[in-house]
């Protein structure tokens, strides 16, 4: 194989078999074998590309405990990797995107991931079986914009250090075993947050009024917890024009709609040429009159809830509303 080869992109084919060991003899900076039918364990890579995309294949076994010093983008989603998240990933000090979602990984999130060179942009571990708590060290990743830990077995309270991740756009911690109250610092510090999903955990107490400070928020899902009290009356102050502000990066892969319905607004992300519709919810007990202030809201559903009281007349003044269920 040519030693001058730098880029290999075989994505979106039907190539089968195991990765050839001869790849280790090539100084690639870009290797994309995504969306094929590669299988078997992943061999340790002696030469480190800058971009490594092996997503959407049939790889099995543990993620190799290799030193990947120059790696910036590691995409291993939608395979069958098992075992722990290797600590050697922490030696990838230039790591920007780490997507290991939709595998069979277990163990804890390595605390050393928080010790990278403060440029981690995406951390996606969705749909694994990770346990333990969120490492407090992740709060040092102040450039982190997407933190998706959805559908694992994580537990404990949310570390207060996450308040320093002020660039977070998406924070999805749904379908875990988190407990305690919803921290006030989410509304106080995460000012550019567009998606907040804490659904299907064990949070208790009331919804903090600071949530209404999240002027970019488009999706709020707090359903299936142990929350009590009332919805903050100033919820109508939440801006629904965030989609006009744009997304700072073009790599945003997000979630499918698994909603039970409630307050619904649609958020569309265009990723790698695909449009994803993510409609999410706020579980309501009473429809607040302030909902009239959401003048850009287009879709509103109250079905499958336990609503009391009347439907506010002010809904008739929501001129952008296209669908009411």
JOZI-V956114 format. One record per residue. N is the residue number from 1. RES is the residue in three letters. PHI is phi in whole degrees, 0 to 359 (999 if undefined). PSI is psi in whole degrees, 0 to 359 (* if undefined). Layout:
n:N res:RES phi:PHI psi:PSI
n:N res:RES phi:PHI psi:PSI
This chain:
n:1 res:UNK phi:999 psi:139
n:2 res:UNK phi:298 psi:131
n:3 res:UNK phi:284 psi:348
n:4 res:UNK phi:270 psi:356
n:5 res:UNK phi:291 psi:132
n:6 res:UNK phi:240 psi:334
n:7 res:UNK phi:231 psi:129
n:8 res:UNK phi:232 psi:122
n:9 res:UNK phi:228 psi:104
n:10 res:UNK phi:243 psi:22
n:11 res:UNK phi:296 psi:154
n:12 res:UNK phi:58 psi:56
n:13 res:UNK phi:229 psi:198
n:14 res:UNK phi:232 psi:42
n:15 res:UNK phi:283 psi:134
n:16 res:UNK phi:246 psi:176
n:17 res:UNK phi:95 psi:189
n:18 res:UNK phi:263 psi:161
n:19 res:UNK phi:290 psi:133
n:20 res:UNK phi:289 psi:138
n:21 res:UNK phi:295 psi:341
n:22 res:UNK phi:296 psi:345
n:23 res:UNK phi:300 psi:333
n:24 res:UNK phi:290 psi:350
n:25 res:UNK phi:264 psi:4
n:26 res:UNK phi:245 psi:132
n:27 res:UNK phi:273 psi:73
n:28 res:UNK phi:280 psi:148
n:29 res:UNK phi:251 psi:346
n:30 res:UNK phi:220 psi:121
n:31 res:UNK phi:227 psi:113
n:32 res:UNK phi:234 psi:106
n:33 res:UNK phi:243 psi:23
n:34 res:UNK phi:293 psi:155
n:35 res:UNK phi:58 psi:55
n:36 res:UNK phi:230 psi:205
n:37 res:UNK phi:231 psi:35
n:38 res:UNK phi:296 psi:149
n:39 res:UNK phi:216 psi:179
n:40 res:UNK phi:83 psi:179
n:41 res:UNK phi:289 psi:153
n:42 res:UNK phi:273 psi:122
n:43 res:UNK phi:290 psi:152
n:44 res:UNK phi:295 psi:132
n:45 res:UNK phi:268 psi:122
n:46 res:UNK phi:278 psi:327
n:47 res:UNK phi:257 psi:132
n:48 res:UNK phi:258 psi:116
n:49 res:UNK phi:284 psi:165
n:50 res:UNK phi:280 psi:323
n:51 res:UNK phi:238 psi:124
n:52 res:UNK phi:230 psi:111
n:53 res:UNK phi:239 psi:106
n:54 res:UNK phi:242 psi:21
n:55 res:UNK phi:292 psi:157
n:56 res:UNK phi:60 psi:55
n:57 res:UNK phi:225 psi:201
n:58 res:UNK phi:235 psi:34
n:59 res:UNK phi:294 psi:145
n:60 res:UNK phi:230 psi:176
n:61 res:UNK phi:80 psi:184
n:62 res:UNK phi:284 psi:156
n:63 res:UNK phi:289 psi:126
n:64 res:UNK phi:303 psi:141
n:65 res:UNK phi:273 psi:63
n:66 res:UNK phi:256 psi:153
n:67 res:UNK phi:276 psi:117
n:68 res:UNK phi:242 psi:71
n:69 res:UNK phi:294 psi:325
n:70 res:UNK phi:262 psi:6
n:71 res:UNK phi:290 psi:134
n:72 res:UNK phi:243 psi:325
n:73 res:UNK phi:232 psi:116
n:74 res:UNK phi:238 psi:113
n:75 res:UNK phi:238 psi:106
n:76 res:UNK phi:237 psi:19
n:77 res:UNK phi:292 psi:157
n:78 res:UNK phi:59 psi:54
n:79 res:UNK phi:228 psi:202
n:80 res:UNK phi:231 psi:38
n:81 res:UNK phi:297 psi:142
n:82 res:UNK phi:230 psi:185
n:83 res:UNK phi:82 psi:193
n:84 res:UNK phi:275 psi:162
n:85 res:UNK phi:288 psi:119
n:86 res:UNK phi:293 psi:136
n:87 res:UNK phi:295 psi:337
n:88 res:UNK phi:299 psi:340
n:89 res:UNK phi:299 psi:334
n:90 res:UNK phi:291 psi:345
n:91 res:UNK phi:276 psi:353
n:92 res:UNK phi:276 psi:75
n:93 res:UNK phi:292 psi:348
n:94 res:UNK phi:259 psi:13
n:95 res:UNK phi:298 psi:129
n:96 res:UNK phi:251 psi:316
n:97 res:UNK phi:234 psi:125
n:98 res:UNK phi:235 psi:109
n:99 res:UNK phi:238 psi:104
n:100 res:UNK phi:241 psi:27
n:101 res:UNK phi:290 psi:158
n:102 res:UNK phi:58 psi:56
n:103 res:UNK phi:228 psi:203
n:104 res:UNK phi:235 psi:37
n:105 res:UNK phi:284 psi:149
n:106 res:UNK phi:225 psi:186
n:107 res:UNK phi:83 psi:194
n:108 res:UNK phi:260 psi:162
n:109 res:UNK phi:287 psi:122
n:110 res:UNK phi:300 psi:123
n:111 res:UNK phi:302 psi:335
n:112 res:UNK phi:292 psi:347
n:113 res:UNK phi:298 psi:335
n:114 res:UNK phi:283 psi:354
n:115 res:UNK phi:260 psi:8
n:116 res:UNK phi:295 psi:174
n:117 res:UNK phi:281 psi:46
n:118 res:UNK phi:54 psi:38
n:119 res:UNK phi:222 psi:10
n:120 res:UNK phi:297 psi:123
n:121 res:UNK phi:259 psi:320
n:122 res:UNK phi:232 psi:129
n:123 res:UNK phi:232 psi:111
n:124 res:UNK phi:234 psi:111
n:125 res:UNK phi:241 psi:20
n:126 res:UNK phi:306 psi:144
n:127 res:UNK phi:59 psi:57
n:128 res:UNK phi:229 psi:201
n:129 res:UNK phi:230 psi:43
n:130 res:UNK phi:288 psi:146
n:131 res:UNK phi:231 psi:183
n:132 res:UNK phi:84 psi:194
n:133 res:UNK phi:257 psi:164
n:134 res:UNK phi:291 psi:124
n:135 res:UNK phi:299 psi:132
n:136 res:UNK phi:299 psi:336
n:137 res:UNK phi:295 psi:340
n:138 res:UNK phi:299 psi:338
n:139 res:UNK phi:297 psi:345
n:140 res:UNK phi:280 psi:347
n:141 res:UNK phi:274 psi:77
n:142 res:UNK phi:286 psi:351
n:143 res:UNK phi:266 psi:0
n:144 res:UNK phi:298 psi:124
n:145 res:UNK phi:248 psi:333
n:146 res:UNK phi:230 psi:117
n:147 res:UNK phi:238 psi:105
n:148 res:UNK phi:240 psi:102
n:149 res:UNK phi:246 psi:21
n:150 res:UNK phi:301 psi:142
n:151 res:UNK phi:59 psi:62
n:152 res:UNK phi:230 psi:204
n:153 res:UNK phi:236 psi:36
n:154 res:UNK phi:286 psi:153
n:155 res:UNK phi:215 psi:183
n:156 res:UNK phi:86 psi:183
n:157 res:UNK phi:273 psi:159
n:158 res:UNK phi:288 psi:129
n:159 res:UNK phi:293 psi:135
n:160 res:UNK phi:295 psi:341
n:161 res:UNK phi:296 psi:339
n:162 res:UNK phi:296 psi:343
n:163 res:UNK phi:295 psi:344
n:164 res:UNK phi:273 psi:355
n:165 res:UNK phi:274 psi:67
n:166 res:UNK phi:284 psi:356
n:167 res:UNK phi:264 psi:6
n:168 res:UNK phi:299 psi:127
n:169 res:UNK phi:258 psi:321
n:170 res:UNK phi:235 psi:124
n:171 res:UNK phi:232 psi:103
n:172 res:UNK phi:240 psi:109
n:173 res:UNK phi:242 psi:19
n:174 res:UNK phi:295 psi:159
n:175 res:UNK phi:58 psi:53
n:176 res:UNK phi:226 psi:203
n:177 res:UNK phi:235 psi:34
n:178 res:UNK phi:293 psi:149
n:179 res:UNK phi:224 psi:184
n:180 res:UNK phi:86 psi:189
n:181 res:UNK phi:270 psi:159
n:182 res:UNK phi:287 psi:121
n:183 res:UNK phi:294 psi:143
n:184 res:UNK phi:294 psi:332
n:185 res:UNK phi:294 psi:343
n:186 res:UNK phi:301 psi:314
n:187 res:UNK phi:282 psi:334
n:188 res:UNK phi:279 psi:326
n:189 res:UNK phi:246 psi:329
n:190 res:UNK phi:268 psi:66
n:191 res:UNK phi:288 psi:342
n:192 res:UNK phi:255 psi:14
n:193 res:UNK phi:296 psi:130
n:194 res:UNK phi:252 psi:329
n:195 res:UNK phi:231 psi:123
n:196 res:UNK phi:231 psi:111
n:197 res:UNK phi:236 psi:116
n:198 res:UNK phi:239 psi:20
n:199 res:UNK phi:294 psi:156
n:200 res:UNK phi:56 psi:54
n:201 res:UNK phi:230 psi:206
n:202 res:UNK phi:233 psi:35
n:203 res:UNK phi:293 psi:146
n:204 res:UNK phi:227 psi:179
n:205 res:UNK phi:85 psi:198
n:206 res:UNK phi:259 psi:166
n:207 res:UNK phi:286 psi:121
n:208 res:UNK phi:296 psi:136
n:209 res:UNK phi:296 psi:340
n:210 res:UNK phi:296 psi:343
n:211 res:UNK phi:305 psi:327
n:212 res:UNK phi:290 psi:353
n:213 res:UNK phi:281 psi:349
n:214 res:UNK phi:280 psi:82
n:215 res:UNK phi:293 psi:342
n:216 res:UNK phi:265 psi:356
n:217 res:UNK phi:296 psi:128
n:218 res:UNK phi:248 psi:331
n:219 res:UNK phi:228 psi:122
n:220 res:UNK phi:232 psi:115
n:221 res:UNK phi:232 psi:104
n:222 res:UNK phi:244 psi:17
n:223 res:UNK phi:291 psi:159
n:224 res:UNK phi:58 psi:53
n:225 res:UNK phi:231 psi:199
n:226 res:UNK phi:243 psi:39
n:227 res:UNK phi:285 psi:151
n:228 res:UNK phi:221 psi:184
n:229 res:UNK phi:85 psi:206
n:230 res:UNK phi:241 psi:164
n:231 res:UNK phi:284 psi:133
n:232 res:UNK phi:307 psi:129
n:233 res:UNK phi:296 psi:338
n:234 res:UNK phi:270 psi:20
n:235 res:UNK phi:298 psi:335
n:236 res:UNK phi:293 psi:348
n:237 res:UNK phi:283 psi:348
n:238 res:UNK phi:297 psi:126
n:239 res:UNK phi:288 psi:140
n:240 res:UNK phi:248 psi:22
n:241 res:UNK phi:254 psi:16
n:242 res:UNK phi:298 psi:330
n:243 res:UNK phi:296 psi:339
n:244 res:UNK phi:280 psi:347
n:245 res:UNK phi:279 psi:338
n:246 res:UNK phi:88 psi:166
n:247 res:UNK phi:248 psi:134
n:248 res:UNK phi:290 psi:343
n:249 res:UNK phi:223 psi:154
n:250 res:UNK phi:268 psi:358
n:251 res:UNK phi:261 psi:91
n:252 res:UNK phi:224 psi:106
n:253 res:UNK phi:255 psi:127
n:254 res:UNK phi:227 psi:202
n:255 res:UNK phi:263 psi:158
n:256 res:UNK phi:274 psi:163
n:257 res:UNK phi:277 psi:117
n:258 res:UNK phi:235 psi:38
n:259 res:UNK phi:282 psi:160
n:260 res:UNK phi:255 psi:5
n:261 res:UNK phi:78 psi:160
n:262 res:UNK phi:157 psi:226
n:263 res:UNK phi:277 psi:116
n:264 res:UNK phi:238 psi:131
n:265 res:UNK phi:223 psi:145
n:266 res:UNK phi:263 psi:140
n:267 res:UNK phi:235 psi:127
n:268 res:UNK phi:246 psi:125
n:269 res:UNK phi:245 psi:133
n:270 res:UNK phi:259 psi:115
n:271 res:UNK phi:230 psi:123
n:272 res:UNK phi:50 psi:40
n:273 res:UNK phi:84 psi:0
n:274 res:UNK phi:250 psi:140
n:275 res:UNK phi:261 psi:123
n:276 res:UNK phi:251 psi:129
n:277 res:UNK phi:260 psi:119
n:278 res:UNK phi:238 psi:99
n:279 res:UNK phi:260 psi:125
n:280 res:UNK phi:224 psi:182
n:281 res:UNK phi:222 psi:160
n:282 res:UNK phi:235 psi:121
n:283 res:UNK phi:285 psi:119
n:284 res:UNK phi:253 psi:150
n:285 res:UNK phi:245 psi:334
n:286 res:UNK phi:215 psi:137
n:287 res:UNK phi:279 psi:114
n:288 res:UNK phi:286 psi:146
n:289 res:UNK phi:300 psi:332
n:290 res:UNK phi:293 psi:354
n:291 res:UNK phi:298 psi:340
n:292 res:UNK phi:298 psi:338
n:293 res:UNK phi:283 psi:351
n:294 res:UNK phi:275 psi:69
n:295 res:UNK phi:291 psi:342
n:296 res:UNK phi:264 psi:359
n:297 res:UNK phi:292 psi:132
n:298 res:UNK phi:253 psi:330
n:299 res:UNK phi:231 psi:129
n:300 res:UNK phi:223 psi:123
n:301 res:UNK phi:230 psi:130
n:302 res:UNK phi:247 psi:11
n:303 res:UNK phi:290 psi:156
n:304 res:UNK phi:56 psi:47
n:305 res:UNK phi:232 psi:185
n:306 res:UNK phi:239 psi:60
n:307 res:UNK phi:282 psi:146
n:308 res:UNK phi:235 psi:166
n:309 res:UNK phi:82 psi:199
n:310 res:UNK phi:249 psi:165
n:311 res:UNK phi:278 psi:122
n:312 res:UNK phi:300 psi:139
n:313 res:UNK phi:298 psi:336
n:314 res:UNK phi:295 psi:343
n:315 res:UNK phi:300 psi:330
n:316 res:UNK phi:294 psi:347
n:317 res:UNK phi:264 psi:3
n:318 res:UNK phi:273 psi:87
n:319 res:UNK phi:289 psi:341
n:320 res:UNK phi:274 psi:352
n:321 res:UNK phi:293 psi:125
n:322 res:UNK phi:253 psi:332
n:323 res:UNK phi:222 psi:129
n:324 res:UNK phi:230 psi:118
n:325 res:UNK phi:244 psi:*
